[in-house]
Amino acid sequence: MEIFNGGVSYVEFSQANYTVQESEESVPAEVTLTRAGNLDNLSGVQINLMGGSAQLNTDYSVPLGLPQSVFFNPGETSQSFIVESTPDLELEGTEEIIFEVTSLDNTVIGSQNSATLNIIDDEIAYVEFSKTTYAVLEGEESVPAEVTLTRSGNLDTASQVQVNVTGGSALLGLDYNTTLGFPELVVFQPGETSKTFVIETLPDIEPEGTEEITFEVTSLDNTVIGNRNNGTLKIFDNDVAYVEFSQATFSVNENETPVQAEITFARAGNLDIISQVQVNVTGGSAELGSDYNLPLGLPQSILFNPGETSQTLVVDILPDLQLEGTEDVSFEIASLGDVVLGTQNTATLQISDPVAEVVPLPILPTESAAII
C-alpha cells in the first residue's frame, strides 16, 4: 500500500501498456497521465520518446511533437496526449513505442514513469490466451473449467493454432479429464475472435493443495502468437482452506489528523475449520512509528473462524508536515497451520500526501466594470 504525501503533486502514466489497432486509415491512440497528491497548483511534466521498434513518421505520428510538455491546471487529475498510428501494407507484426515522463517543476514522478504503446498490425491475425491464469475450485462432483483463446488483427481468413499441455502437478485421469487430445488443433473461422476449450476437474478426498496444468499455444500457419502464449489452470483443493490478500495494492491519503487504512484478507476452499495466518512487514519507504502504526503490533496473527471468508488488518496513518512524496509499506503473509496461501501472498500499502482542497480564484472586475 503506497502512502502519498499530500503537499506534493504526483504524476505518472495511468498504466504500463496501451494498445492501438492499425487500420486502413490513421487511428488515434490516447496515452494518459494521472495526477494525485496536492492538486492546488499548476504541474508540468515532459513526455520523451525512449525507443521501440515503431518508426516515427512511418508507423506513427505525434501531432504536437516530442518531447512534449503536458500541464495540469489546479484541480485536474488527468491529461492525455495523442499518438496516431499510420496505415501501411507491410506484414510487420506488433510494433511498440516506449515513452518516459519527467518533471518540469515541483512535480514528483510516480513509479509508473514509463509506458509502452503497442501498435497491432491489421494485416496479421494474433492469437493468445485471454489471461495468464485460470482458476477453478474442486467440488464434490466434476467441475468444468474454461480456458479461452482470443484472436485480433486480420479476421478475414481462417487461423490455426495448436494447444499443448506442457506440465503441471495435476494428473490426467486423477485430477482432471478432457475430451481433447493434446496437442489439440484449434481453428478460428473468418470473423471469429475467441475459442474456448473445457477441462473437467475431478473430485477427491485427498488434501493435495493447489494443483495446476500449464498450456502453451503455437502457430500452425500465418498466425502470430501474442505475448500470452502460456496459460495456467489452477485447481484449488476444496479439502483445504486458502488465504491471500484481497488485492495487490491498497492506497490511502495522509491527512491532518490520523486516518486508518484497511488491509483485507480473503479465504476460500474449506470454510468449516479455523484458519490462521501471520502478517509481517517486509519493507517499504514508510517508517513505523513516524508514518504509520499497527495497533496490534507485528508480526500479527489473523484468525478466520468457521464460515468466515474475510478479515481485515487496520493500519493507523500518522499525519506530518513533511513533503515526502508517496511512501509504501510491504506486507507478506505466512501460514500458521493447515492453510494454503493463495497466489496473492504479498501486498503493498501506498501512502500519499494529503489531497489539498482546491480554492477557486477570485473573479476580478474587468476594465469596463464600474468603479464605485
N, C-alpha and C positions, 0 to 999 in steps of 0.2 A: 504494500500500500504506500503510495507516494504522498508526501506532505508538502504542499505548495506554500511558499512564503507569500503572504497577501500584499506586501509592499512592492513587489516586483511583477512586471509583465513577463509571461512565458509564451513563446511562440514555437510551434513545431508543425510538421506535416500531420494531417489527420490520420494517415495510415502509411504503411511501408510500401504498398504496391497499388498502382492504379492500372486500369486496362482500357484500351480502346480498340474497336474492331475496324480494320481497314475497310474501305468501301470504294465504289466507283467514283465517288466524289470526296472532297476533303471532309473529315469528320472532326469536330472539336472535342477535346477532352479537357475536363476541369481537374486541376490539381489543387487541393485545398489545404490552407494553413489554418490552424486554430490558435486562439489566444486564451490564457487563463491568468489568474492572479489579479494584479491591480489593473483595472480597466479604466481608470480615471484619467489616463494620459494618452498621448499620441505615441504609437510604437512603430518603428520602421525596421524592416529586415530586407536582405538581398537574396535573390534566387540565383544560384550559379549552376552552370552545366558542368557535371563532373565526368561524363563519359557515356558509354553504351554503344551498342552495335548499330543503332539507327543513325542515319546521317542527316544533319541539319540541312534544310532546303531541298533534300532529295526524298527523305522519308517523312519529314515533318517540318513544320514552321512554327515559330513563336511570334504572334502578331506584334507584341510590344518588345521583342528582342530579349537577349540575355547578355550579361547579367541584368536582372530586372528588380527594381525596388518595389516593395509592397508595404503599404502603410495601413495601420489600424487606427481609426479615429476613436475618441473616447466612447466607451460603451460597446464597441464592436468586438465580437468574439471569433469571427472567421472571415477569411478573404480567399479568393481563388484567382489563379492565373490560367490562361488558355493555351493549350498546345493543339495544333491542327495536324492530323495525320494526312499525308499526301498519297493519293492513289497511284498505283503502278501495276504493271502486269508481270512483275518478276515473282518467281517462287522463292521467297526468301525465308519463310518461316517466321517465328516470332522475333521481333527486334525490340530493343529496350533503350530508354533514355534514363540517365541517372542524374538526379538533382540534389543540390545541397542548399540549406538555408543558413545564413549567417546574420549576425546582429549589426544594425547600423547605429544604434544609440543605446539607451538604458534598457535594453530588452535582453532577457536571458533565453537562450535557445534550449528547448526541451530535449529529451532523449531521442525523439524521433526527428533527428536533424538531417536525414537523407531519405529519399524516396525514389522509386523506380516506376516509370510508365512503360507498360508492355504494349506494343503495337502488334495485334494479331493479324497475320496475313490472310486476306479473304480468298486467296487462290488455293488454299490448302485446308484440309479438314484436320481438326485436332481432337484427339480422344484422350481422356484421362479419367481416373476415379473422381467421383463427385466430392470426396473428402478423404483424408488420410486414415481416419479411424472410424470404424463402425462398432456398435456395441449391442449386445443382447443379454438379457438376464435369463439364465436357465430356469425352466419351470418343471412342474410335476409331470407334464406331458411335453411332447416335442414342440419347440417354438421356432417359427420361421424367422430368419434374419435376411434382410435385403441388402445387397451390395450393388451400387449403381455406377455405371459409366456414363459420362456426358460427352457430347460432341459439339464443336463450334467451328466457325470458319466456313468453308465451302460445303454446303449441304446439298448441292445439286447432284452429287454422284453417290454411289454406294461405297461404304468404307468397311474394311475387315480388320479386326484385331484378334489377338489371342490372349486369353487369360490363363495364367498358370498359378498353381499353389507352390510357393517357394519354401514353406516351412511353417513353424509354429508348434506349440506344445499340445494343441488339441489333436486327437487321433480320429481319423476317418473310421466310421463304423462303431466307435465307442462314445465319442463326444459329439459327433455330427454326422449327418448323411447328406448326400446331394444326388440328384438325378443327372448331374452334369458329369462328363468325362473329361477331367483335366489332363492335358491342356484343352481348353474349351474355345471353339471358334465363336466369335460374336460379330454379327453382321448388322450394320446400320444401313437401312434403305434410304433412298433420297428423301430429304426432308426430316428424317428422324434425328432427334437431339439427345435421346437418352435410351439406355438399355439397362435392365436390372436382372440379376440372377439371384436365386434363393438358396440359402444354406439352412438346413433343418438341424437345430441343436437338440441333442438327446438328453433326457433326464437321467440322473443317477443319484445315489445317496452318499457318494464319496465327497468328503470335504477337500476339494482339489485346489481351491482358489481360482484365480482368473487364468483361463487358458486362451490361446489365440491361434488364428490362422492367418498367414501372410500370403498376399496375392501380388502378382505382377502382370501388367498389361504390355504387350509388344505389338508392333505393327506388322501387318501381312501384305500391305500394298502401299499406295501413295498417301498414307495417313501419318501424320506427325503425332507422336505421343507427347502429351503435356507434362508439366512439372510433377503432377501427382501420378507417377507411373507405378507406385506401390500403394497398397492399401492393407489395412489390418482389421480383422474382425475379432473383437474381444468378447469372450463368453464368460460372463460373471456367474460364479457358483452361487446358487440360491441357498446352500447349506452354511454359508459363512456371511459375516457382516462386512461391508465395505464402507470406509470413511475417507473423505477427502475434503479439501476446501471447496466451497461452492463456486468459486471463480479464481482466476489467477491474480487479478489486481483489484484492490479496494482503494478508494480515494476519499479524502476529507480535506476541508479547508480550515486552516487555523483561524482563530477568532480572538477578539479582545478578552474574552472570558473562556475558561476551559470548555471544550466540547468533547463528545465521545464518538469514537468510530467503532463499528461493529464488524468483526471478522466472523464469517459464518462457515459452519461445517455441515456437510450433508452425509447421511447414512443410507445405504441401500442393502439389498440382499436379505439375510436372515434378521428380522427385527424382533424375534421372540426372546432374545437374550440381552444381557447387559454388555455394552461395548465401551472400551476406554482407550483413549489416545493421549499422547503427551505433546504439548506445543512448546517449541523452542524458538528463540530469536537467533538467527544465523548470521545477521549482519545488517548493513544499511547505513546511510549517512546520518540519520536522525539519532540523537543521543537520549538514552534512558535517563529520566530524571530532569532533563533540560527541555526536550522537545515532546516527550510523551512519558506516561506512566502506565503500568499494568497493575490495577488494584489488587489482584490476587497473586502477583508475583510470577516469576518464571524459574524453571520450567513449570508449566501449569497443566493439570490433568483435565480433560474434557470427558464427561461421562454421559452416555446415552442409556436411558432406562428402556425396558422393553416397550416397543411400539414407537419410540421417538425416532424421527428422521432428520432433525436438525438441532444444532446447538450453536451458541454464539459466545465469542470472546470479546470483551469490552476493553478498548484502549482509550485512555484519557489523553487528549491532545492539549498540551500546555501552551498558553499564549506567551509571546515575547515581542520585543520591539526590533528584532534583528531582520534585515533584508537578506534572507538566507537562500532564497530560491527553493525549488522543490526538494524535499528530503524524503527518505524512504526507510521502511523497516521490513526486513525479510524474515518470514516465518517458515517453519518446517514442522511437520507432524511425524510422530513415531508411534508404532503400535505398542500397547501395554498388555495385550492379551490375545485372544483369538479374533483379532481384527486384521483384515487385509486392507492395506492402503490403496486408494484409487490412484489414477494417473496424476491427479492434481494434488500432489502431496506437498507442494510449496506454494507460497503466495507472497505478494508484496503489498504493503500499505504505503500509498503516496500521500504525503502531507504537503499541501500547498499554502503559500502565503494567503492571508485573508483577502477576500474579494472586496475591493474598495467600492463604496457607494458612488455612483455617477451623479454628480451635481450639475444640473443644467446651467449653462452660461446665461448671464442676464441679457435681456434684449435691450440694446442701446437705441436711443432715439435717432432717427435719420435726420439729415440736414434740413429736410423740409418740415420736420416737426416743429410746432410752435413752442417757443421758449417762454415760460411764464416766470 
